[in-house]
Amino acid sequence: MPKAVNQAIIGIWITLGLSVAAAIVNQRTGALTNGEFFWCIFMYAVLCIFPYKLYKGSNTARWIYSILTGVTVAYMLLSIGDDMPQVDWLLLAITVPIKLFIIISLFDRESSRWFLWGSN
């Protein structure tokens, strides 16, 4: 496995952990209802499949993760407003550069070669 893929996987775990922490803070401060909180945690649990599948060399997981990340970042940037909790501002500022790094790492030359030819 290329070093860039390993770093991307670590980055995914970091962003998932930060997202869970932000959801906990938002739930404790009342920015999320209990239902919204449990939905968030459920979605983050589902997203835990991506690091595993990427570790196994799934090119499909690489593309799906990248598309979902792009849509999520676009949605977050478009929904910036005065009513956005401060924790989400901080999460956005921290995770967007990490997610950009993850995508670049997953699609660099060596990583792409590994996903397309060397992982099976």
Backbone as JSON Lines, residues from 0, in Angstrom:
{"i":0,"aa":"M","n":[0.85,-1.17,0.0],"ca":[0.0,0.0,0.0],"c":[0.9,1.24,0.0]}
{"i":1,"aa":"P","n":[0.61,2.19,-0.89],"ca":[1.4,3.42,-0.89],"c":[1.22,4.22,0.4]}
{"i":2,"aa":"K","n":[2.26,4.94,0.75],"ca":[2.23,5.76,1.96],"c":[1.08,6.77,1.91]}
{"i":3,"aa":"A","n":[0.8,7.33,0.74],"ca":[-0.27,8.32,0.6],"c":[-1.64,7.72,0.93]}
{"i":4,"aa":"V","n":[-1.87,6.48,0.56],"ca":[-3.14,5.83,0.87],"c":[-3.25,5.61,2.37]}
{"i":5,"aa":"N","n":[-2.17,5.16,2.98],"ca":[-2.17,4.98,4.43],"c":[-2.46,6.29,5.16]}
{"i":6,"aa":"Q","n":[-1.83,7.38,4.7],"ca":[-2.08,8.69,5.3],"c":[-3.52,9.13,5.09]}
{"i":7,"aa":"A","n":[-4.07,8.84,3.92],"ca":[-5.47,9.19,3.64],"c":[-6.42,8.44,4.59]}
{"i":8,"aa":"I","n":[-6.13,7.18,4.82],"ca":[-6.96,6.38,5.72],"c":[-6.9,6.95,7.14]}
{"i":9,"aa":"I","n":[-5.72,7.31,7.58],"ca":[-5.58,7.94,8.9],"c":[-6.36,9.25,8.93]}
{"i":10,"aa":"G","n":[-6.27,10.03,7.85],"ca":[-7.02,11.28,7.77],"c":[-8.52,11.07,7.85]}
{"i":11,"aa":"I","n":[-9.02,10.01,7.22],"ca":[-10.45,9.7,7.28],"c":[-10.86,9.4,8.72]}
{"i":12,"aa":"W","n":[-10.05,8.59,9.42],"ca":[-10.36,8.29,10.82],"c":[-10.37,9.56,11.67]}
{"i":13,"aa":"I","n":[-9.42,10.45,11.4],"ca":[-9.36,11.71,12.15],"c":[-10.61,12.54,11.91]}
{"i":14,"aa":"T","n":[-11.01,12.69,10.64],"ca":[-12.2,13.5,10.35],"c":[-13.47,12.87,10.92]}
{"i":15,"aa":"L","n":[-13.55,11.55,10.9],"ca":[-14.71,10.89,11.51],"c":[-14.73,11.13,13.02]}
{"i":16,"aa":"G","n":[-13.58,11.03,13.67],"ca":[-13.51,11.27,15.11],"c":[-13.88,12.7,15.46]}
{"i":17,"aa":"L","n":[-13.37,13.65,14.68],"ca":[-13.71,15.06,14.92],"c":[-15.2,15.32,14.7]}
{"i":18,"aa":"S","n":[-15.77,14.66,13.7],"ca":[-17.2,14.83,13.42],"c":[-18.06,14.28,14.56]}
{"i":19,"aa":"V","n":[-17.67,13.12,15.08],"ca":[-18.4,12.55,16.22],"c":[-18.29,13.47,17.43]}
{"i":20,"aa":"A","n":[-17.08,13.98,17.69],"ca":[-16.89,14.9,18.82],"c":[-17.75,16.15,18.65]}
{"i":21,"aa":"A","n":[-17.81,16.69,17.44],"ca":[-18.63,17.88,17.19],"c":[-20.11,17.57,17.4]}
{"i":22,"aa":"A","n":[-20.55,16.39,16.97],"ca":[-21.95,16.0,17.16],"c":[-22.28,15.89,18.64]}
{"i":23,"aa":"I","n":[-21.36,15.36,19.42],"ca":[-21.58,15.25,20.87],"c":[-21.7,16.63,21.49]}
{"i":24,"aa":"V","n":[-20.8,17.54,21.12],"ca":[-20.85,18.9,21.65],"c":[-22.15,19.58,21.23]}
{"i":25,"aa":"N","n":[-22.52,19.44,19.96],"ca":[-23.77,20.05,19.48],"c":[-25.0,19.49,20.18]}
{"i":26,"aa":"Q","n":[-24.97,18.21,20.48],"ca":[-26.11,17.6,21.2],"c":[-26.16,18.11,22.62]}
{"i":27,"aa":"R","n":[-25.01,18.23,23.26],"ca":[-24.96,18.71,24.65],"c":[-25.38,20.17,24.78]}
{"i":28,"aa":"T","n":[-25.08,20.97,23.75],"ca":[-25.42,22.39,23.79],"c":[-26.82,22.68,23.25]}
{"i":29,"aa":"G","n":[-27.48,21.66,22.76],"ca":[-28.85,21.83,22.27],"c":[-28.94,22.19,20.79]}
{"i":30,"aa":"A","n":[-27.82,22.23,20.08],"ca":[-27.84,22.54,18.65],"c":[-28.39,21.36,17.84]}
{"i":31,"aa":"L","n":[-28.31,20.15,18.41],"ca":[-28.88,18.95,17.79],"c":[-29.88,18.32,18.74]}
{"i":32,"aa":"T","n":[-31.01,17.89,18.21],"ca":[-31.95,17.12,19.02],"c":[-31.39,15.72,19.2]}
{"i":33,"aa":"N","n":[-31.99,14.96,20.09],"ca":[-31.53,13.58,20.28],"c":[-31.65,12.76,19.0]}
{"i":34,"aa":"G","n":[-32.74,12.95,18.27],"ca":[-32.94,12.23,17.01],"c":[-31.89,12.59,15.98]}
{"i":35,"aa":"E","n":[-31.6,13.87,15.85],"ca":[-30.56,14.32,14.92],"c":[-29.19,13.77,15.32]}
{"i":36,"aa":"F","n":[-28.94,13.77,16.62],"ca":[-27.67,13.26,17.14],"c":[-27.5,11.79,16.79]}
{"i":37,"aa":"F","n":[-28.52,10.98,17.05],"ca":[-28.4,9.56,16.77],"c":[-28.28,9.3,15.27]}
{"i":38,"aa":"W","n":[-28.96,10.1,14.44],"ca":[-28.84,9.97,13.0],"c":[-27.4,10.27,12.57]}
{"i":39,"aa":"C","n":[-26.8,11.32,13.12],"ca":[-25.41,11.67,12.81],"c":[-24.47,10.52,13.18]}
{"i":40,"aa":"I","n":[-24.63,10.0,14.39],"ca":[-23.76,8.92,14.84],"c":[-23.93,7.69,13.96]}
{"i":41,"aa":"F","n":[-25.14,7.39,13.58],"ca":[-25.41,6.26,12.68],"c":[-24.69,6.46,11.35]}
{"i":42,"aa":"M","n":[-24.78,7.66,10.79],"ca":[-24.14,7.94,9.5],"c":[-22.61,7.84,9.62]}
{"i":43,"aa":"Y","n":[-22.05,8.33,10.72],"ca":[-20.61,8.23,10.9],"c":[-20.19,6.77,11.05]}
{"i":44,"aa":"A","n":[-21.03,5.97,11.68],"ca":[-20.73,4.54,11.81],"c":[-20.73,3.87,10.43]}
{"i":45,"aa":"V","n":[-21.68,4.24,9.57],"ca":[-21.72,3.69,8.22],"c":[-20.48,4.11,7.44]}
{"i":46,"aa":"L","n":[-20.04,5.35,7.63],"ca":[-18.87,5.85,6.91],"c":[-17.58,5.15,7.33]}
{"i":47,"aa":"C","n":[-17.61,4.45,8.45],"ca":[-16.42,3.71,8.89],"c":[-16.06,2.58,7.94]}
{"i":48,"aa":"I","n":[-16.94,2.24,7.03],"ca":[-16.63,1.19,6.05],"c":[-15.57,1.67,5.06]}
{"i":49,"aa":"F","n":[-15.5,2.99,4.83],"ca":[-14.57,3.5,3.82],"c":[-13.1,3.24,4.15]}
{"i":50,"aa":"P","n":[-12.63,3.53,5.35],"ca":[-11.22,3.22,5.62],"c":[-10.89,1.73,5.42]}
{"i":51,"aa":"Y","n":[-11.82,0.87,5.82],"ca":[-11.62,-0.56,5.65],"c":[-11.52,-0.94,4.17]}
{"i":52,"aa":"K","n":[-12.49,-0.45,3.39],"ca":[-12.51,-0.78,1.96],"c":[-11.31,-0.18,1.22]}
{"i":53,"aa":"L","n":[-10.91,1.02,1.62],"ca":[-9.73,1.62,0.99],"c":[-8.48,0.84,1.34]}
{"i":54,"aa":"Y","n":[-8.39,0.37,2.57],"ca":[-7.26,-0.47,2.98],"c":[-7.18,-1.73,2.13]}
{"i":55,"aa":"K","n":[-8.33,-2.25,1.76],"ca":[-8.4,-3.46,0.93],"c":[-8.17,-3.15,-0.55]}
{"i":56,"aa":"G","n":[-8.04,-1.86,-0.9],"ca":[-7.73,-1.49,-2.27],"c":[-8.93,-1.3,-3.18]}
{"i":57,"aa":"S","n":[-10.08,-1.01,-2.62],"ca":[-11.29,-0.84,-3.43],"c":[-11.29,0.49,-4.17]}
{"i":58,"aa":"N","n":[-11.16,0.41,-5.49],"ca":[-11.22,1.61,-6.32],"c":[-12.62,2.22,-6.27]}
{"i":59,"aa":"T","n":[-13.64,1.4,-6.18],"ca":[-15.01,1.89,-6.07],"c":[-15.19,2.71,-4.8]}
{"i":60,"aa":"A","n":[-14.64,2.23,-3.69],"ca":[-14.73,2.97,-2.43],"c":[-14.0,4.3,-2.54]}
{"i":61,"aa":"R","n":[-12.89,4.32,-3.25],"ca":[-12.14,5.56,-3.45],"c":[-13.0,6.6,-4.16]}
{"i":62,"aa":"W","n":[-13.68,6.19,-5.21],"ca":[-14.52,7.12,-5.96],"c":[-15.75,7.54,-5.17]}
{"i":63,"aa":"I","n":[-16.42,6.59,-4.53],"ca":[-17.62,6.94,-3.76],"c":[-17.26,7.86,-2.6]}
{"i":64,"aa":"Y","n":[-16.18,7.56,-1.9],"ca":[-15.75,8.43,-0.8],"c":[-15.47,9.84,-1.32]}
{"i":65,"aa":"S","n":[-14.79,9.94,-2.44],"ca":[-14.43,11.25,-3.0],"c":[-15.67,12.04,-3.4]}
{"i":66,"aa":"I","n":[-16.62,11.38,-4.03],"ca":[-17.86,12.07,-4.44],"c":[-18.65,12.51,-3.22]}
{"i":67,"aa":"L","n":[-18.82,11.62,-2.24],"ca":[-19.54,11.99,-1.02],"c":[-18.84,13.13,-0.28]}
{"i":68,"aa":"T","n":[-17.54,13.1,-0.25],"ca":[-16.78,14.16,0.42],"c":[-16.98,15.49,-0.31]}
{"i":69,"aa":"G","n":[-16.92,15.47,-1.62],"ca":[-17.14,16.69,-2.4],"c":[-18.52,17.27,-2.18]}
{"i":70,"aa":"V","n":[-19.53,16.42,-2.19],"ca":[-20.9,16.87,-1.96],"c":[-21.05,17.42,-0.54]}
{"i":71,"aa":"T","n":[-20.48,16.74,0.43],"ca":[-20.57,17.18,1.82],"c":[-19.89,18.53,2.04]}
{"i":72,"aa":"V","n":[-18.7,18.68,1.51],"ca":[-17.97,19.94,1.67],"c":[-18.73,21.07,0.96]}
{"i":73,"aa":"A","n":[-19.23,20.81,-0.24],"ca":[-20.0,21.83,-0.96],"c":[-21.24,22.23,-0.15]}
{"i":74,"aa":"Y","n":[-21.93,21.24,0.39],"ca":[-23.13,21.53,1.19],"c":[-22.76,22.36,2.42]}
{"i":75,"aa":"M","n":[-21.68,21.98,3.1],"ca":[-21.27,22.72,4.3],"c":[-20.9,24.16,3.94]}
{"i":76,"aa":"L","n":[-20.18,24.34,2.85],"ca":[-19.77,25.7,2.46],"c":[-20.96,26.54,2.01]}
{"i":77,"aa":"L","n":[-21.93,25.91,1.36],"ca":[-23.12,26.64,0.91],"c":[-24.09,26.95,2.04]}
{"i":78,"aa":"S","n":[-24.03,26.17,3.12],"ca":[-24.97,26.39,4.23],"c":[-24.37,27.21,5.36]}
{"i":79,"aa":"I","n":[-23.23,27.84,5.09],"ca":[-22.62,28.7,6.11],"c":[-23.57,29.85,6.37]}
{"i":80,"aa":"G","n":[-23.85,30.06,7.63],"ca":[-24.75,31.15,7.99],"c":[-24.58,31.54,9.44]}
{"i":81,"aa":"D","n":[-25.32,32.54,9.83],"ca":[-25.24,33.03,11.2],"c":[-25.75,32.01,12.22]}
{"i":82,"aa":"D","n":[-26.65,31.12,11.78],"ca":[-27.22,30.15,12.7],"c":[-26.39,28.87,12.82]}
{"i":83,"aa":"M","n":[-25.25,28.84,12.16],"ca":[-24.37,27.67,12.21],"c":[-23.65,27.64,13.57]}
{"i":84,"aa":"P","n":[-23.75,26.51,14.3],"ca":[-23.09,26.43,15.61],"c":[-21.58,26.65,15.49]}
{"i":85,"aa":"Q","n":[-20.99,27.26,16.51],"ca":[-19.56,27.55,16.5],"c":[-18.72,26.29,16.33]}
{"i":86,"aa":"V","n":[-19.19,25.2,16.89],"ca":[-18.45,23.94,16.77],"c":[-18.38,23.52,15.3]}
{"i":87,"aa":"D","n":[-19.45,23.76,14.55],"ca":[-19.44,23.4,13.13],"c":[-18.5,24.31,12.33]}
{"i":88,"aa":"W","n":[-18.4,25.58,12.72],"ca":[-17.42,26.48,12.09],"c":[-16.01,25.92,12.29]}
{"i":89,"aa":"L","n":[-15.72,25.54,13.51],"ca":[-14.41,24.99,13.82],"c":[-14.17,23.68,13.07]}
{"i":90,"aa":"L","n":[-15.17,22.81,13.06],"ca":[-15.07,21.54,12.34],"c":[-14.8,21.78,10.86]}
{"i":91,"aa":"L","n":[-15.5,22.74,10.28],"ca":[-15.32,23.07,8.88],"c":[-13.89,23.55,8.62]}
{"i":92,"aa":"A","n":[-13.41,24.43,9.47],"ca":[-12.05,24.99,9.29],"c":[-10.97,23.92,9.42]}
{"i":93,"aa":"I","n":[-11.2,22.94,10.26],"ca":[-10.2,21.88,10.48],"c":[-10.3,20.78,9.42]}
{"i":94,"aa":"T","n":[-11.52,20.34,9.12],"ca":[-11.67,19.15,8.28],"c":[-11.56,19.4,6.78]}
{"i":95,"aa":"V","n":[-11.92,20.59,6.31],"ca":[-11.84,20.82,4.86],"c":[-10.41,20.64,4.35]}
{"i":96,"aa":"P","n":[-9.4,21.23,4.99],"ca":[-8.03,20.98,4.5],"c":[-7.62,19.5,4.61]}
{"i":97,"aa":"I","n":[-8.07,18.83,5.67],"ca":[-7.74,17.41,5.81],"c":[-8.41,16.61,4.69]}
{"i":98,"aa":"K","n":[-9.66,16.91,4.4],"ca":[-10.37,16.19,3.34],"c":[-9.75,16.46,1.98]}
{"i":99,"aa":"L","n":[-9.3,17.66,1.76],"ca":[-8.6,17.97,0.51],"c":[-7.32,17.14,0.41]}
{"i":100,"aa":"F","n":[-6.58,17.06,1.5],"ca":[-5.38,16.23,1.55],"c":[-5.71,14.76,1.26]}
{"i":101,"aa":"I","n":[-6.81,14.28,1.83],"ca":[-7.22,12.88,1.63],"c":[-7.49,12.61,0.15]}
{"i":102,"aa":"I","n":[-8.26,13.49,-0.48],"ca":[-8.6,13.29,-1.9],"c":[-7.33,13.33,-2.76]}
{"i":103,"aa":"I","n":[-6.47,14.31,-2.51],"ca":[-5.22,14.4,-3.27],"c":[-4.39,13.13,-3.07]}
{"i":104,"aa":"S","n":[-4.33,12.65,-1.84],"ca":[-3.56,11.44,-1.54],"c":[-4.13,10.21,-2.23]}
{"i":105,"aa":"L","n":[-5.44,10.11,-2.29],"ca":[-6.07,8.94,-2.91],"c":[-5.92,8.93,-4.43]}
{"i":106,"aa":"F","n":[-5.66,10.11,-5.01],"ca":[-5.59,10.19,-6.46],"c":[-4.21,10.57,-7.0]}
{"i":107,"aa":"D","n":[-3.2,10.54,-6.13],"ca":[-1.87,10.81,-6.68],"c":[-1.46,9.63,-7.58]}
{"i":108,"aa":"R","n":[-0.39,9.79,-8.3],"ca":[0.0,8.8,-9.32],"c":[0.2,7.4,-8.73]}
{"i":109,"aa":"E","n":[0.97,7.33,-7.66],"ca":[1.27,6.02,-7.06],"c":[0.01,5.36,-6.49]}
{"i":110,"aa":"S","n":[-0.83,6.16,-5.83],"ca":[-2.07,5.63,-5.26],"c":[-3.0,5.13,-6.35]}
{"i":111,"aa":"S","n":[-3.15,5.93,-7.41],"ca":[-4.03,5.52,-8.51],"c":[-3.56,4.23,-9.14]}
{"i":112,"aa":"R","n":[-2.27,4.1,-9.32],"ca":[-1.71,2.86,-9.88],"c":[-2.03,1.68,-8.96]}
{"i":113,"aa":"W","n":[-1.87,1.9,-7.65],"ca":[-2.13,0.82,-6.7],"c":[-3.6,0.41,-6.72]}
{"i":114,"aa":"F","n":[-4.5,1.4,-6.73],"ca":[-5.92,1.08,-6.75],"c":[-6.33,0.37,-8.04]}
{"i":115,"aa":"L","n":[-5.74,0.77,-9.15],"ca":[-6.15,0.2,-10.43],"c":[-5.49,-1.13,-10.75]}
{"i":116,"aa":"W","n":[-4.23,-1.32,-10.3],"ca":[-3.51,-2.53,-10.72],"c":[-2.93,-3.36,-9.6]}
{"i":117,"aa":"G","n":[-2.47,-2.73,-8.53],"ca":[-1.67,-3.47,-7.58],"c":[-2.4,-3.97,-6.34]}
{"i":118,"aa":"S","n":[-3.66,-3.66,-6.21],"ca":[-4.33,-4.0,-4.96],"c":[-4.95,-5.39,-4.96]}
{"i":119,"aa":"N","n":[-5.11,-5.97,-6.12],"ca":[-5.81,-7.27,-6.16],"c":[-4.89,-8.43,-6.16]}
